[in-house]
């Protein structure tokens, strides 16, 4: 077998190791690809296709061959766009996953595909599953496809999705219908049924949503993995907004090789409520405390971890250093027992709702000073991931042309006040009005 493709500048580990089921049941290579089509032009979906049909489909084989050959497939445009932008360099799914899944691990798979027309003779071992869109929050940067709460939140406040816009150049909060559809495919096509033949090859599963901790079909799937004995060779990743901790979930997770909680934490106190409505920070913080305590009780240091993932928008931009300081200070005591990581996803562009490029330059300067102070904290200096986040965020601060005027920010906050009549937005965001 040859393996020239492993050195390709476009190579991505995911088409050789990973599959994903979207919240609507679509089967796709990864979260950065919108849709995949079969030979008849039909979208791959769990309701109409077996996942094994997708794995060595013409779509997948051509995708692998293009990546091996150094081409940039159109279906991967999201990654190329991110990697070619000065403001988001290094944050693409392609680059992030090559850190998580070493290239060496799929080297033989790349070689086999290169010699066999893109086909693979082995199964995927890494799987991400958005088990429907049932959710208990209406996060501002989300949409109906990932949250059943999203549309009703804005409709209850007198807005339709098409009417509301939070910046003067915004494309709109969500391009789509007024009401989101409930994606309940797991009820009719249980994961334990559609994945049963692939349990043996799985080494990692990611459960997202919706909010995976309140989707009972996730629990039934995990319990089936335990009952069949396969949980012992699988790492379970749970991506949660941390608003609820399910005892049944924790009980079943004790039987897995390891557990990683990815906690979507963007801010604290009122800012957390505004960005991820109607979350309540005191309850979230208690749940985080309980997760750390539970992980320590498992006494499985090398396989258990927590990662704080933050979506940075103009709503929480000014509070990012405070949030990171709070989290690293509160949970550093566990660093010898639970691996604690940090990550963030930036919403940058002004023509996208909540893009932080409309933040005034004086606030940018204040955040930069706070980051400089943060990186000198002893707890931070031993946290390589948090230091990396600080450097990456600083890159955004240094390379974006932030406005001197508060005009765009005030427009956005005025619109936000209409959505949140129960809050005093000017008081909460007083930093923009001084």
C-alpha positions as CSV (number, residue, x, y, z in Angstrom):
1,X,0.0,0.0,0.0
2,X,1.2,3.5,-0.8
3,X,0.4,6.4,1.4
4,X,1.2,9.6,-0.4
5,X,-2.2,11.0,0.6
6,X,-1.3,11.2,4.3
7,X,0.9,14.2,3.4
8,X,-1.8,16.0,1.5
9,X,-2.3,19.6,2.7
10,X,-6.1,19.1,2.6
11,X,-6.2,15.7,4.4
12,X,-8.8,15.4,7.1
13,X,-9.1,12.5,9.5
14,X,-12.9,12.6,9.7
15,X,-13.9,10.8,6.4
16,X,-11.7,8.0,7.5
17,X,-12.8,7.6,11.1
18,X,-16.1,9.5,11.7
19,X,-19.8,9.7,10.9
20,X,-22.4,12.0,12.2
21,X,-26.2,11.9,12.5
22,X,-27.7,15.4,12.4
23,X,-30.6,16.5,14.6
24,X,-33.0,15.9,11.6
25,X,-31.6,12.4,11.0
26,X,-29.3,13.3,8.0
27,X,-26.2,11.3,7.8
28,X,-23.1,13.4,7.1
29,X,-19.3,13.2,7.3
30,X,-19.0,15.8,10.1
31,X,-20.7,18.9,11.5
32,X,-19.1,21.2,8.9
33,X,-20.9,19.5,5.9
34,X,-24.5,20.4,5.4
35,X,-25.7,17.3,3.4
36,X,-24.5,14.2,1.7
37,X,-26.3,12.6,-1.3
38,X,-26.7,9.1,-2.6
39,X,-26.3,8.0,-6.3
40,X,-29.9,9.0,-6.9
41,X,-29.5,12.5,-5.5
42,X,-31.4,11.7,-2.3
43,X,-30.1,13.0,1.0
44,X,-28.7,10.3,3.3
45,X,-31.0,10.0,6.3
46,X,-31.5,7.4,9.0
47,X,-35.2,7.2,7.9
48,X,-34.3,6.1,4.4
49,X,-30.7,4.7,4.5
50,X,-28.5,2.5,6.6
51,X,-25.4,4.3,7.9
52,X,-23.3,1.5,6.3
53,X,-24.7,2.6,2.9
54,X,-23.3,6.1,3.5
55,X,-19.9,4.9,4.7
56,X,-18.7,3.7,1.4
57,X,-21.0,5.7,-0.8
58,X,-19.9,7.4,-4.0
59,X,-20.1,10.7,-2.0
60,X,-17.7,9.5,0.7
61,X,-15.3,7.7,-1.7
62,X,-15.0,10.9,-3.8
63,X,-14.6,13.0,-0.7
64,X,-11.7,10.8,0.5
65,X,-10.0,10.8,-2.9
66,X,-10.2,14.5,-3.3
67,X,-8.7,15.1,0.1
68,X,-5.9,12.6,-0.6
69,X,-5.2,14.3,-3.9
70,X,-4.8,17.7,-2.3
71,X,-8.1,19.1,-3.7
72,X,-10.5,21.2,-1.7
73,X,-13.9,19.6,-2.0
74,X,-16.8,22.0,-2.2
75,X,-18.7,20.1,0.5
76,X,-15.9,21.1,2.9
77,X,-16.1,24.8,2.1
78,X,-16.9,25.7,5.7
79,X,-13.4,24.5,6.8
80,X,-11.6,26.2,3.9
81,X,-13.4,29.4,4.6
82,X,-12.4,29.3,8.3
83,X,-8.9,28.3,7.7
84,X,-8.3,31.0,5.0
85,X,-9.7,33.8,7.2
86,X,-7.2,35.7,9.4
87,X,-9.8,36.0,12.1
88,X,-10.6,32.3,12.4
89,X,-7.4,30.5,11.5
90,X,-7.1,27.2,13.2
91,X,-10.7,26.9,14.4
92,X,-12.0,24.6,11.6
93,X,-13.4,21.2,12.3
94,X,-10.7,19.7,10.1
95,X,-7.8,21.1,12.1
96,X,-9.5,20.7,15.5
97,X,-10.2,17.0,14.9
98,X,-6.6,16.3,13.8
99,X,-5.6,17.4,17.2
100,X,-8.1,15.0,18.8
101,X,-7.6,12.1,16.4
102,X,-3.9,11.7,15.5
103,X,-3.2,11.3,11.8
104,X,-1.1,8.3,12.6
105,X,-4.3,6.5,13.8
106,X,-5.9,6.6,10.3
107,X,-2.7,6.4,8.2
108,X,-3.4,2.8,7.1
109,X,-7.0,3.8,6.3
110,X,-5.8,6.6,4.1
111,X,-3.4,4.3,2.3
112,X,-6.1,1.7,1.7
113,X,-8.6,4.3,0.4
114,X,-5.9,5.7,-1.9
115,X,-5.3,2.3,-3.4
116,X,-9.0,1.2,-3.6
117,X,-10.9,4.1,-5.2
118,X,-11.7,5.8,-1.9
119,X,-13.3,2.7,-0.3
120,X,-12.5,1.5,3.2
121,X,-12.6,-2.1,4.4
122,X,-13.1,-1.1,8.1
123,X,-15.9,0.7,10.0
124,X,-15.9,4.1,11.5
125,X,-14.8,4.3,15.2
126,X,-15.8,7.8,16.0
127,X,-19.5,8.9,16.0
128,X,-21.3,12.1,16.7
129,X,-25.0,11.9,17.2
130,X,-27.4,14.9,17.5
131,X,-30.3,12.9,18.8
132,X,-33.1,15.2,17.7
133,X,-33.6,18.8,18.7
134,X,-35.5,18.5,22.0
135,X,-34.0,21.3,24.1
136,X,-34.9,23.4,27.2
137,X,-33.1,26.6,26.1
138,X,-33.4,29.1,23.3
139,X,-29.8,30.2,22.9
140,X,-29.5,33.4,20.8
141,X,-27.0,31.9,18.4
142,X,-29.0,28.8,17.8
143,X,-32.0,28.0,15.6
144,X,-35.1,25.7,15.3
145,X,-33.1,22.9,13.8
146,X,-31.2,22.4,17.1
147,X,-33.8,23.6,19.6
148,X,-37.5,23.1,20.0
149,X,-37.6,26.1,22.3
150,X,-36.1,28.6,19.9
151,X,-39.0,29.6,17.8
152,X,-41.6,29.7,20.6
153,X,-39.2,32.0,22.6
154,X,-39.3,34.7,20.0
155,X,-42.9,34.2,19.0
156,X,-44.0,34.5,22.6
157,X,-42.3,37.9,22.7
158,X,-44.1,39.2,19.6
159,X,-41.4,38.5,17.0
160,X,-41.2,36.2,14.1
161,X,-37.8,34.8,13.0
162,X,-37.8,36.8,9.8
163,X,-38.7,40.1,11.5
164,X,-36.0,40.3,14.1
165,X,-32.4,41.5,13.3
166,X,-29.8,42.5,15.9
167,X,-27.4,44.5,13.7
168,X,-28.0,47.0,10.9
169,X,-26.3,44.8,8.4
170,X,-27.5,41.5,9.8
171,X,-28.9,38.8,7.5
172,X,-31.5,37.9,10.1
173,X,-31.7,35.8,13.2
174,X,-32.7,32.6,11.4
175,X,-33.6,32.0,7.8
176,X,-36.5,29.6,7.9
177,X,-40.1,29.1,9.0
178,X,-41.6,30.7,12.1
179,X,-42.0,27.4,14.0
180,X,-39.4,24.7,14.3
181,X,-40.2,21.1,13.6
182,X,-39.6,18.5,16.3
183,X,-37.0,16.0,15.0
184,X,-38.2,12.9,16.8
185,X,-36.6,10.3,14.5
186,X,-34.9,8.5,17.5
187,X,-38.3,7.5,18.7
188,X,-39.1,5.6,15.5
189,X,-35.5,4.6,14.6
190,X,-33.8,3.9,17.9
191,X,-30.0,4.2,18.0
192,X,-29.7,0.7,19.5
193,X,-31.3,-0.6,16.3
194,X,-29.6,1.4,13.6
195,X,-26.2,1.1,15.2
196,X,-26.3,-2.4,16.7
197,X,-24.1,-3.9,13.9
198,X,-21.4,-1.3,14.5
199,X,-21.0,-1.5,18.3
200,X,-17.8,-3.5,18.0
201,X,-15.9,-0.9,16.0
202,X,-17.0,2.1,18.1
203,X,-14.4,3.6,20.4
204,X,-15.9,7.1,20.9
205,X,-19.5,8.5,20.8
206,X,-20.5,12.1,21.0
207,X,-24.0,12.9,22.2
208,X,-25.2,16.3,21.3
209,X,-28.7,17.7,20.7
210,X,-30.9,19.5,21.4
211,X,-29.9,18.9,25.0
212,X,-28.8,15.3,25.3
213,X,-29.4,15.0,29.0
214,X,-33.1,15.3,28.6
215,X,-33.5,13.0,25.6
216,X,-34.5,9.6,27.0
217,X,-33.5,7.9,23.7
218,X,-29.9,8.7,24.5
219,X,-30.2,7.0,27.9
220,X,-31.7,3.9,26.3
221,X,-28.9,3.8,23.7
222,X,-26.2,4.1,26.5
223,X,-27.9,1.4,28.5
224,X,-27.9,-0.9,25.5
225,X,-24.2,-0.4,25.1
226,X,-23.8,-1.3,28.7
227,X,-26.1,-4.4,28.5
228,X,-24.1,-5.7,25.4
229,X,-20.7,-5.1,27.1
230,X,-19.5,-2.6,24.5
231,X,-19.5,0.4,26.8
232,X,-16.2,-0.9,28.2
233,X,-14.3,0.0,25.0
234,X,-16.1,3.3,24.3
235,X,-15.4,6.9,25.5
236,X,-18.6,8.8,25.9
237,X,-18.6,12.5,25.2
238,X,-21.7,14.4,26.5
239,X,-22.2,17.9,25.2
240,X,-24.5,19.7,27.6
241,X,-25.8,23.1,28.6
242,X,-25.5,21.9,32.2
243,X,-28.9,23.0,33.2
244,X,-29.8,19.6,34.4
245,X,-28.0,16.6,35.8
246,X,-29.7,13.2,35.2
247,X,-28.9,10.6,37.9
248,X,-29.9,7.8,35.5
249,X,-27.4,9.2,33.0
250,X,-24.6,9.4,35.6
251,X,-25.3,5.8,36.7
252,X,-25.0,4.4,33.2
253,X,-21.9,6.4,32.4
254,X,-20.0,4.7,35.2
255,X,-19.8,1.6,32.9
256,X,-17.9,3.4,30.1
257,X,-14.2,3.3,29.5
258,X,-14.2,7.1,30.1
259,X,-16.4,10.1,30.1
260,X,-15.8,13.6,28.8
261,X,-18.3,16.3,29.6
262,X,-18.3,19.2,27.2
263,X,-20.0,22.0,29.0
264,X,-21.5,24.9,27.0
265,X,-20.6,27.8,29.3
266,X,-20.5,31.2,27.7
267,X,-20.9,33.6,30.7
268,X,-21.9,33.9,34.3
269,X,-24.9,35.6,36.1
270,X,-27.2,37.7,33.9
271,X,-25.1,37.5,30.8
272,X,-25.5,33.7,30.9
273,X,-29.3,34.1,31.1
274,X,-29.4,36.5,28.1
275,X,-27.2,34.4,25.8
276,X,-28.7,31.0,26.8
277,X,-32.3,31.9,27.9
278,X,-33.7,30.9,30.3
279,X,-30.6,29.3,32.0
280,X,-29.9,30.3,35.6
281,X,-26.3,30.6,36.6
282,X,-26.6,29.4,40.2
283,X,-28.2,26.1,39.1
284,X,-25.6,25.7,36.3
285,X,-22.7,26.2,38.7
286,X,-24.1,23.7,41.2
287,X,-24.4,21.2,38.4
288,X,-20.8,21.8,37.3
289,X,-19.7,21.3,40.9
290,X,-21.7,18.0,41.0
291,X,-20.1,16.8,37.7
292,X,-16.5,17.4,39.0
293,X,-17.4,15.6,42.3
294,X,-18.9,12.7,40.4
295,X,-15.8,12.4,38.1
296,X,-13.5,12.4,41.1
297,X,-15.6,9.7,42.7
298,X,-15.1,7.6,39.6
299,X,-11.4,7.6,40.3
300,X,-10.5,7.2,36.6
301,X,-8.1,10.0,36.1
302,X,-6.8,9.4,32.6
303,X,-10.2,8.8,31.0
304,X,-12.4,11.4,32.6
305,X,-12.4,15.1,31.7
306,X,-14.4,18.3,31.5
307,X,-14.1,20.8,28.7
308,X,-15.6,24.3,29.0
309,X,-16.7,25.4,25.5
310,X,-17.8,28.9,25.0
311,X,-19.5,30.6,22.1
312,X,-18.2,34.2,22.0
313,X,-20.6,36.8,20.7
314,X,-21.1,40.5,21.3
315,X,-23.4,39.6,24.2
316,X,-20.6,38.0,26.3
317,X,-17.5,39.4,24.6
318,X,-16.7,41.8,27.5
319,X,-17.1,39.1,30.1
320,X,-14.9,36.4,28.6
321,X,-11.8,37.1,30.8
322,X,-14.0,37.2,33.9
323,X,-15.7,33.9,33.0
324,X,-12.4,32.1,32.4
325,X,-10.9,33.5,35.6
326,X,-13.9,32.3,37.6
327,X,-13.9,28.8,36.1
328,X,-10.1,28.2,36.4
329,X,-10.1,29.6,40.0
330,X,-13.1,27.5,41.1
331,X,-12.1,24.2,39.5
332,X,-8.3,24.3,39.5
333,X,-8.3,22.2,42.7
334,X,-9.4,19.2,40.6
335,X,-6.6,19.5,38.0
336,X,-4.7,16.5,39.4
337,X,-7.8,14.3,39.3
338,X,-9.9,15.6,36.3
339,X,-8.4,16.9,33.1
340,X,-10.0,20.3,32.6
341,X,-9.9,21.9,29.1
342,X,-11.1,25.1,27.5
343,X,-12.3,25.9,24.0
344,X,-14.3,28.6,22.3
345,X,-16.2,29.3,19.1
346,X,-16.1,32.9,17.8
347,X,-19.1,34.6,16.2
348,X,-17.1,37.3,14.4
349,X,-18.8,38.9,11.3
350,X,-20.9,42.0,11.6
351,X,-23.4,40.7,9.1
352,X,-24.2,37.8,11.3
353,X,-26.4,38.3,14.3
354,X,-24.3,38.8,17.5
355,X,-21.0,39.0,15.6
356,X,-18.5,40.7,18.0
357,X,-16.8,42.8,15.3
358,X,-19.3,45.6,16.2
359,X,-18.0,45.9,19.7
360,X,-16.4,49.3,20.2
361,X,-12.6,49.5,20.3
362,X,-12.4,50.9,23.8
363,X,-14.1,47.7,25.1
364,X,-11.7,45.6,23.0
365,X,-8.9,47.5,24.7
366,X,-10.3,46.8,28.2
367,X,-10.7,43.0,27.4
368,X,-7.1,42.9,26.1
369,X,-5.8,44.3,29.5
370,X,-7.9,41.8,31.4
371,X,-6.5,38.9,29.3
372,X,-3.0,40.2,30.0
373,X,-3.7,40.0,33.7
374,X,-5.4,36.6,33.4
375,X,-2.4,34.9,31.7
376,X,-0.2,35.7,34.7
377,X,-2.4,33.8,37.2
378,X,-0.6,30.7,38.5
379,X,-3.6,28.5,37.8
380,X,-3.7,29.7,34.2
381,X,0.1,29.4,33.6
382,X,-0.2,25.6,34.0
383,X,-3.3,25.3,31.9
384,X,-2.0,25.0,28.3
385,X,-5.4,24.9,26.7
386,X,-6.6,28.1,28.5
387,X,-3.3,29.8,27.6
388,X,-3.9,28.8,24.0
389,X,-7.4,30.2,24.2
390,X,-6.1,33.5,25.5
391,X,-3.6,33.7,22.7
392,X,-6.2,32.9,20.1
393,X,-8.7,35.4,21.5
394,X,-6.0,38.0,21.6
395,X,-5.5,37.3,17.9
396,X,-9.1,38.4,17.3
397,X,-8.5,41.5,19.4
398,X,-5.4,42.5,17.4
399,X,-6.6,41.8,13.8
400,X,-10.2,42.9,13.7
401,X,-10.9,46.6,12.9
402,X,-13.2,47.4,15.8
403,X,-15.3,50.6,15.5
404,X,-14.7,53.7,17.6
405,X,-18.5,54.3,17.7
406,X,-21.0,52.6,20.0
407,X,-23.8,53.0,17.4
408,X,-24.0,49.4,16.1
409,X,-23.8,48.1,19.6
410,X,-26.5,50.4,20.9
411,X,-28.8,49.3,18.0
412,X,-28.3,45.7,18.9
413,X,-29.0,46.3,22.6
414,X,-32.1,48.3,21.8
415,X,-33.4,45.3,19.8
416,X,-32.4,43.0,22.7
417,X,-34.4,45.1,25.1
418,X,-37.5,44.3,23.1
419,X,-36.8,40.6,23.4
420,X,-36.2,40.9,27.1
421,X,-38.7,43.4,28.6
422,X,-38.1,41.8,32.0
423,X,-34.5,43.0,32.1
424,X,-32.8,46.4,32.2
425,X,-30.5,45.8,29.3
426,X,-28.7,49.2,29.6
427,X,-27.9,48.5,33.2
428,X,-26.6,45.0,32.5
429,X,-24.5,46.3,29.6
430,X,-23.5,49.5,31.2
431,X,-20.0,49.0,29.9
432,X,-21.3,50.2,26.5
433,X,-23.0,53.3,27.8
434,X,-20.2,54.9,29.8
